[in-house]
């Protein structure tokens, strides 16, 4: 069974950086398209970033573009999210998702597998 485990969340001051990781087990990681989403209290889960399985094509939401970088290491079955220039509005639980679908990567319903989430809190 495919399992996703996120790590790397924590508390950071505004302007700081964090690096999230998501490790996938039980499946063929190199065939998955991977995405990061986040959910703040009282809000819907929203798209943050996605990366393809083959040539590493990436996509970002406008709110994090130029601050966050998604990357993957197929040898380690890991996808990372480097978050720089963090703002208080980035505070949320961050989830990684995996899908074999090549389209609709900004939609949470595209993803069949999710991790348990990791809390990111940015203080002002």
C-alpha positions in Angstrom: 0.0 0.0 0.0 1.3 3.4 -0.9 2.1 5.7 2.0 3.3 9.3 2.1 5.0 10.8 5.1 5.7 14.5 5.4 8.3 16.1 7.6 10.1 19.4 8.2 7.3 21.6 9.4 7.7 23.9 12.4 7.6 27.5 13.7 9.6 30.2 11.9 9.6 34.0 11.9 8.4 35.9 8.9 11.1 36.1 6.2 12.6 32.8 7.3 12.8 29.5 5.5 11.7 25.9 5.9 12.2 22.8 3.9 9.5 20.2 3.8 10.0 16.6 2.6 7.6 13.9 1.6 8.8 10.3 1.4 6.7 7.8 -0.5 6.8 4.0 0.1 4.9 1.0 -1.2 4.7 2.2 -4.8 6.7 3.1 -7.9 7.5 6.7 -6.9 9.1 7.6 -10.2 5.7 7.2 -11.9 3.8 9.6 -9.7 3.1 13.2 -10.2 3.5 14.9 -6.9 1.9 17.9 -5.4 2.0 20.0 -2.3 -1.2 21.5 -0.9 -2.0 23.5 2.3 -5.0 24.0 4.5 -5.4 26.8 6.9 -8.0 26.7 9.7 -11.5 27.2 8.3 -10.3 27.2 4.7 -10.3 24.8 1.8 -7.2 22.8 1.0 -5.4 24.8 -1.7 -2.8 24.0 -4.3 0.8 25.1 -3.7 3.1 23.4 -6.2 3.3 20.3 -8.3 6.1 18.4 -10.2 5.9 15.8 -13.0 7.5 12.4 -12.7 9.6 12.4 -15.8 11.3 15.7 -16.8 10.5 17.5 -13.6 8.1 20.1 -15.0 6.9 22.3 -12.2 3.9 24.5 -11.4 3.2 26.9 -8.6 0.3 28.9 -7.3 0.7 32.7 -7.7 0.9 33.2 -4.0 4.2 31.1 -3.7 5.8 31.5 -7.0 9.3 33.0 -6.8 9.4 32.0 -3.1 8.9 28.3 -3.0 10.8 25.6 -5.0 9.5 22.0 -5.5 12.0 19.3 -6.3 12.1 15.5 -6.3 14.7 12.8 -5.9 13.4 9.6 -7.6 16.2 7.6 -6.1 15.1 8.4 -2.6 11.4 8.5 -3.4 11.2 12.0 -1.9 9.7 15.3 -3.0 10.8 18.4 -1.3 9.3 21.9 -0.9 11.9 24.6 -0.1 10.0 27.6 1.3 11.8 30.9 1.4 10.6 34.4 2.4 7.8 32.9 4.5 4.9 35.1 5.4 2.3 34.8 8.2 -0.3 33.9 5.5 1.7 30.8 4.7 0.7 29.3 8.0 -1.2 26.1 7.4 -1.0 22.3 7.5 1.0 21.3 4.4 0.1 18.0 2.7 1.8 16.1 -0.1 -0.2 14.2 -2.6 0.5 11.6 -5.3 -1.3 10.9 -8.5 -0.7 8.9 -11.7 -2.7 11.5 -13.7 -0.9 14.0 -15.8 -3.6 16.7 -15.8 -5.5 18.6 -13.2 -2.6 18.8 -10.9 -3.9 22.0 -9.3 -7.1 20.2 -8.2 -7.0 18.2 -4.9 -9.4 15.6 -6.3 -6.8 14.6 -8.8 -4.7 13.0 -6.0 -5.4 9.5 -4.8 -2.9 9.4 -2.0 -2.2 11.9 0.7 0.2 12.2 3.6 -0.9 13.1 7.2 0.3 16.7 6.9 2.9 18.8 8.7 2.2 22.1 10.4 3.9 25.2 9.3 3.5 28.3 11.5 5.0 31.7 10.5 5.0 34.4 13.2 5.0 38.1 12.4 
